[in-house]
Amino acid sequence: MTLSDYPVTESAIKINRIAIANEFFESSLSLSSRKLLSYLLLFGAIAFSTASYAHHNDSKAGTSDLSRYPQGGSLYVTATFGSDNRLWRVVPEKWHIYVDYSTDLGKTFSVPLRINKESQRIKASGENRPGIAVDRDGKISVIYSAEGTQPATLFFSASTDNGRSFSTPKPLSDKASEANSFQGRLVLNPSGQTYVFWLDERDRTDWRQPGNAVYYTTIDGQNSLDFINQKLSDTVCECCRIAAAFDNEGQPVLFARFIYPGSIRDHGLSRTRTNDKKSLSWRVTFDEWKIKGCPENGPAISIGDDDHYHIAWFTRGSARQGLFYAYSSDQGQSFSAPLPFGKPKKLPSHPDVLARGKHVVLTWTEYDGTKTQLLVMQSTDGGQTWSQARSVAESAGGTDLPFILSNTRGVFVSWNSKNEGYRLISLD
């Protein structure tokens, strides 16, 4: 293969509608019916518009099926590696957020540690998921969305004692009492500085117009919780997660689905700049997907150590439809021709991408009406040519989105499913 007035009402209705719909689907439909309906909504472009009870090091190892969580755990698990190759997870439930870790590549996990002492109504989905990152000094940062003064508020908590305790969760938005903040993205730059990006509704005045702003904050030091908010860009699709990576200058680059004139939902890049210069945003996909709805299918980006950008995305535009990959050797100013991947008849969706030098990995899911398959495709020449796609896992139950992780031991896909539980799948 080759190459304001109180502006919460509308959003609150949307969030509650999604929650009600999900509960209804879970209880009322068979698995096949739920899957089929989910994909019909997706491909039809329609969507409903610190306390610890155990110390980690004193605990016995648990299994990866999440069964030892008080409510069984959620599908929407996010994982990351620390510098010591320990695998850390953040797991949401209905009222609480938990963190645990594994020293045997996900075969067993420690007793989960509860992050929020007080119960909160947690807001978690495939696109609006919790995040976790571990810096080189072992500081563990966690973000999650929960109901606060507003229907959705993004919270931050950190541990500086190797996960034995976490700080009291605090809203990241300095307007959290006035506007929703959600869809957080937590990332570390090469020097270990913490960045958090999120969608924010503080600037919305005309609720007939779709799109939200992206705000962000940087978190320095071991104990600083003074979150200085900065605006990065406008008119980002409010239902698709944002992707982030760092260029060779250590500046964050966001890849997101923007809303362009004429209700076109294509993708663009946003990049911060040094010396207080205004950030840059520009369009990079031209699929011409004109819809008035929520795709709920966010993109992915990875920047290699050669400063080549690698992007993957989903579209149902008039120019092209399906999953696509492209790379850029000029910092995103131009990209290779979009490369389609996945079998269209099996509804490919939810891609992720990771570049380590010339080694580039793509993963995504496909559904054949009975089961969901997790597929992988790899390149050893920077994305110019690719191996044949291969299935590395499958599930006949509900599944989460796949994410690619790496450490000194290799490259893995992190994937959670209702029937099989959490799996860390080695690609080496």
FENZIFEN-V771589 format. One record per pair of residues at least 4 apart in sequence whose C-alpha atoms are under 6 Angstrom apart, sorted by the first residue. I is the first residue (numbers start at 0). GAP is how many residues later the second one is. Records with the same first field share a line. If there is no record, write none. Layout:
BEGIN
I=GAP, GAP
END
This chain:
BEGIN
0=384, 385
1=383
2=336, 381
3=201
7=4
11=139
12=4
13=35
16=4
23=4
24=4
28=4, 5
31=4
32=4
33=4
38=4
39=4
40=4, 5
41=253
44=250
45=247
46=246, 247
49=65, 66, 67, 116, 117, 118
50=66
51=61, 62
54=109
58=52
60=47, 48, 49
61=46, 47, 48
62=45, 46
63=44, 358
64=356, 357
65=6, 7
66=5
68=4
72=20
73=18, 19
74=325
75=50, 324
76=13, 14
77=11, 12, 53
78=9, 10
79=7, 8
80=4, 5, 6
81=4, 52
82=53
85=16, 17
86=14, 15
87=12, 13
88=10, 11
89=8, 9
90=6, 7
91=5
93=28
94=24, 25, 26, 27
96=17, 18
97=14, 15, 16, 17
98=13, 14
99=10, 12
100=8, 9
101=4, 6, 7
105=318
120=25, 26
121=24
122=22, 23
123=4, 5
124=4
126=113, 114
127=55
129=13, 14
130=11, 12, 55
131=9, 10
132=7, 8
133=4, 5, 6
134=4, 57
138=20, 21
139=18, 19
140=16, 17
141=14, 15
142=12, 13
143=10, 11
144=8, 9, 37
145=6, 7
146=4, 5, 6
147=5
148=28
149=30
151=28, 29
152=27, 28, 29
153=17, 27, 28
154=14, 15, 16, 17
155=13, 14
156=10, 12
157=8, 9
158=4, 6, 7
178=22, 23
179=21
180=18, 19
181=16, 17
182=15, 16, 58
183=13, 14
184=11, 12
185=9, 10
186=8
187=4, 5, 6
188=4
193=24, 25
194=22, 23
195=20, 21
196=18, 19
197=16, 17
198=14, 15
199=13, 14
200=11
210=24, 25, 26, 27
211=23, 24, 26
212=20, 21, 22
213=18, 19
214=15, 16, 17
215=13, 14
216=10, 11, 12
234=23, 24
235=21, 22, 23
236=20, 21
238=55, 57
239=56, 57, 58
240=57
241=14
242=11, 12, 57, 58
243=9, 10
244=7, 8, 57
245=4, 5, 6, 7
246=4
247=59
251=19
252=17, 18
253=15, 16
254=13, 14
255=11, 12
256=9, 10
257=7, 8, 9
258=5, 6
259=4
262=27, 28
263=24, 25, 26
264=24
265=19
266=17, 18
267=14, 15, 16
268=12, 13
269=10, 11
270=8, 9
271=7
272=4, 6
286=30, 32, 33
287=29, 30
288=27, 28
296=53
298=13, 14
299=11, 12, 52
300=9, 10
301=8, 52, 53
302=4, 5, 6
303=4, 51, 52, 53
304=52
307=20, 21
308=18, 19
309=17
310=14, 15
311=12, 13
312=10, 11
313=8, 9
314=6, 7
315=5
316=4
322=17, 18
323=14, 15, 16, 17
324=13, 14
325=10, 12
326=8, 9
327=4, 6, 7
341=6
345=20, 21, 22
346=19, 20
347=17, 18
348=16
349=14
350=12, 13
351=10, 11, 51
352=8, 9
353=6, 7
354=4, 5
357=22, 23, 24
358=20, 21
359=18, 19
360=16, 17
361=14, 15
362=12, 13
363=10, 11
364=8, 9
365=6, 7
366=4, 5
370=24, 25
371=22, 23
372=20, 21
373=17, 18, 19, 20
374=15, 16, 17
375=13, 14
376=10, 12
377=8, 9
378=4, 6, 7
396=21, 22
397=19, 20
398=17, 18
399=16
401=12, 13
402=10, 11
403=8, 9
404=6, 7
405=4, 5, 6
410=16
411=13, 14, 15
412=11, 12
413=10
414=7, 8
415=5, 6, 7
416=4
END
